[in-house]
Amino acid sequence: MKYGMNLLLWSGEVTEEMYPVCEKLKAAGFDGVELPIFNLDLDYAAIGKELDSLGLGRTGVTIRGEEDNPISPDAAVRQKGIEATKRTLDLCAAAGVETLVGPYHSAIGLFSGAGPTEDEWKWGVDSMRQVAEHAGQVGVRLGVEALNRFECYLLNCHADSTRFVREVDHPACGMMYDTFHSNIEEKSVTDAILAGGDKLYHIHISENDRSTPGKGGVNWQENFDAIAKSGYDGWLVIEAFGLALPEIAAATKIWRKMFSDEMTLATEGLAFMKSELEKRQ
């Protein structure tokens, strides 16, 4: 198992100001970091070299919006989404990112007032298949993320994302599991984790209030029991959010501070993940 920390707790993009944070995360015992890849104009090759020098692996996260929604009824908008994610994958390859995760299957925060239509599902699968073909060419894996009903409507539970990636049917395309969304949507955590099978490519460890893992209400015993049972041995990445970046706080609906400081959250979360897995060895 590899342990990572999502840098969105500090910033929406990786600049030189983030390197001291990365050094501290390495010193704390993390194996890698998860890069927010929203600004496509950064020098991701240089970022990758810097993280190589620190001995940190990396995964990446991105999203799609209304203007590049891969399930839009407008074919031109869908194509924008496909091209944006392909471009993001090119940057992932430049930075040495192993897996690109996130809800780039559809526009985050955009709702039709109903569940997905047959056409929207088909458009989503077709769009993702084109993205997956490119991912395979550049050597980056996809970890498609289901979000709770308050953030999207195409994929709300992990059975949805599993069915979706199996219809995409490409070896570069898998799904990811997230403890925060599971805590809202799933009737059975165990079933949700095991649903992915060989398509489970990534896991986010996130508390019910988005702060320090192990300090809230997520059913951690069942989560870690199921993770151990699944045989998953990839990245466990802490995803937490705070008030450091106003636009991230607004997007994640964080209105109050729920931890002492970012590095304490990271170190306590890492110790928690390791202790839970040690119990199950």
Salt bridges, closest charged atoms under 4 A:
GLU34 OE1 - HIS202 NE2 2.78
GLU34 OE2 - HIS204 NE2 2.60
ASP52 OD1 - ARG58 NH2 2.93
ASP68 OD2 - ARG64 NE 3.07
GLU83 OE2 - LYS86 NZ 3.98
ASP90 OD1 - HIS134 NE2 2.71
GLU98 OE1 - LYS2 NZ 3.03
ASP126 OD2 - LYS122 NZ 3.07
ASP126 OD1 - ARG129 NH1 3.52
GLU145 OE2 - HIS181 NE2 3.55
GLU145 OE2 - HIS204 ND1 3.89
GLU167 OE2 - ARG163 NH1 3.25
ASP178 OD2 - HIS204 ND1 3.25
GLU185 OE2 - ARG149 NE 2.90
GLU186 OE2 - HIS158 ND1 2.73
ASP198 OD1 - ARG166 NH2 3.01
ASP225 OD1 - ARG280 NE 2.69
GLU239 OE1 - HIS204 ND1 3.37
GLU239 OE1 - ARG210 NH1 3.03
GLU268 OE1 - LYS215 NZ 3.96
GLU276 OE2 - LYS279 NZ 2.88
GLU276 OE1 - ARG280 NH1 2.95
